[in-house]
Each structure stands twice: as C-alpha cells, then as structure tokens.
Amino acid sequence: MPTLKEQVIAASREIGIDKIGFTSAAPFDYLEASLIEQKKNGHSSGFEHKVLEERLYPELIFDQPKSIIAIALAYPTKIHNKPARTGAKRGSFARASWGIDYHDILRDKMAQLIDAIKELADEDDEVTFKPMVDTGELSDVAVAQRAGLGFIGLNGLLITPEFGSFVYLGEIITNIPFEPDTPMANQCGSCTRCIDYCPPKALLGDGRLNATRCLSYQTQTKGFMPEEYRPKIRSVIYGCDICQQVCPFNKGKDFHFHPDMEPDPEVVMPELQPLLTISNKEFKVKFGHLSGSWRGKKPIQRNAIIALANVKDRTAIPQLLQLIDNDPRPVIRGTAAWALGQLVRDVTPEMLDFLQQAADKEEEPEAQVEFHKALLILNERFEER
C-alpha cells in the first residue's frame, strides 16, 4: 500500500503540479541574521512581510505545524506567435507576468491538492492547511530549497534541475507529518554570469540582492524612477529577466504545460504609445489578468514613457507634449519632460517656451527637477545648432 506521501505525489501529478517536495515545519531561523542585515543595509524592497519572526517560525502563523509542502509550476519562456508587425515600437512584460496571474493559478492548484489530501488522509484525523503564494509570511525559495525542489542560485532564485528558474512557487503548511525530502546544495560553482550581466549590479554575489537596485523592483515603484535606472530598463515595462536569461541552467528551457500561462503577444508585448492615454477601464480589460498589473496603470505608463525614450521613438513627441500639458499626475508630467530631453533634436524656440511655461506652473518639487533638467539639455542643444 502506498504511503500517504506517495499518494499525495501521485495526486499532484494528476492535478498538473510539475514538481512537489516536502520539508519539516522547523524554524527558518538560519535566515535571521541575513534578513536583519538586508534591512539594516537598506536592501529590502518593502514588499516583504513586515513581522520578521513570522517569516522564520511557522508555529507563529499556524497551529501545531508538522510539515510544509512545496510546489513548483513551470512557465513558458518563448512566445510562439509574435505580435503583428505594425511598425510601432513595443514594450514587454517579463516572462513571470505572462498569462493569467500566477497567484491565481497557484492558489487553484494548491486548493485542488488540499482537497485531494483531505480525501486521502485518515478520516479520524482533523487535517488543517495554510496555503501561501509569494505574499505569504515564509520565503518561497527557502521553503522550496529545503523541500528539495532545487537550489538557490547566486541570483537568489530557485533553480530546478528540470525547469531551471522559470518556475512559480507556492507552499502549504499542514499539521500532517510527512517524511521530509533532502535539500539541494548550490550548484552554481564558479559561474557568475547573473552577477556579471545584471545592469544595475543588484546581485551581491552570495545569493542575496539589493532589492532596491533590482530593475524588476524599479519597474514596480510608483514614484519617479531614479535616472540611473531609466536607460537600463530598455523597453521592458514590467519586471526583468536578465539574470534568468544568462543562466546556463536555463539554456533551452521552455515549457508549455499550462494553457493559463500562455502569453497573448499583443498583451505582453504591447505597443508603447497607446499606453500613454489608456483609460482605467481599458487597462483593466487588457492587462488586469496579468500579475504585472498589480500596481495599477501609472507605473506601466511611466515605464512606457521611459521605454519610448530608450528606443528613440521621436514620433511620440506630440503625445509627450500633451501629457505635460494635460496629465494631472506629476510623475507622468515629469517623466514626459525627461523623455523630451532625450528625444528632441530639432529644438525650436516654441518648444523651449512651452517647456518653460510648463515648468513655471509645475508645483511638485520632483517634477520641477525633471523640467529644469530637460530645459538645460534642450537649451544647450538649441545653442549648438
């Protein structure tokens, strides 16, 4: 007769879970010093769970935990149908945001797995569960590594032997005691490609990162993006894939197991200019199902303006002028002014007058800085004619 663990593994395959592992509910207190140092050094993103102890001790968030079940779902890395060629410049969402929001997909898979375990478990036992995805208290990668799904690479991501790091992770705390699997040790060896190729040098070299320097983090902030990072995002308007793309463990990895994860090329590689004037309703209809929409449309619009400057799309100049003149949001006005400074080559007196008037009536200090920088650049360009 198969053990409960063996039956759960078999059930997970039927549900469509690509990888499953088990670990004890012992504390993750070995992470404490690193997490404290990360926060002290200002390397945290601010998106982390606020109570440190709850990130380390499962018993603080679950009554009498005995085990944690970790799951992984592999997601696609290549778009098989490219978007239509219209001549318009396009942006892109990072691969982890393709398809239906992975939080919803993982929650559904874990709900199915919990239902299956309840049917398989002894009817006399009261079994309890706490599923978590990404926004839970525990560290997804730490749980997955200890449960034997893979190892934590120098880029801080879980790398599985089968699917590389292109996996979504979730975990379930339970009061059922399962035999734990064997953790995997780091296998990066002397390879430092992820560290070497990270444009803002966010990776610290030991599997940790300065989250505030990560381009994925920068695309998700709501205020002005620091000027240092603007050229580095290129035409990506959400997330960053660079440390995954250069990783040797990811070479040739492209799995299409889950229809809900398949990208719509017109959605994940959208034309940039229409994003500048998209309404809230249109944004929700087109992008609301993506995990990359979680911060709303303003960061995406700000990133689209930066991307237009990076790809040198001078046909966007009229729209940028309209944003400066009409948009109620200082971040959008100021970023549009910066983009004009990058794009305008044939500077006219009328252009300078327009920008000066906009700067004079701008009340938000950070936006004022952007206007003054753009005016400085364009005045110099005008005098050099």
Secondary structure, DSSP 8 states (H G I E B T S, - for coil): ---HHHHHHHHHHHHT-SEEEEEE----GGGHHHHHHHHHTT---S-S-S-HHHHH-GGGTSSS--EEEEEEEE---S-SS-----S--B-EE-GGGSSS-HHHHHHHHHHHHHHHHHHHS-TTS---EEEE-SSSSS-HHHHHHHTTS-EE-TTSSEEBTTTBT-EEEEEEEESS------------TT--HHHHH-TT--B-SSS-B-GGG-HHHHHH-SS---GGGTGGGTTEEE---HHHHT-GGGTT------GGG---HHHHS-BSGGGGG--HHHHHHHHTTSGGGTT-HHHHHHHHHHHHHHTT-GGGHHHHHHHHHH-S-HHHHHHHHHHHHHH--S--HHHHHHHHHHHHH---HHHHHHHHHHHHHHHHHHHT-
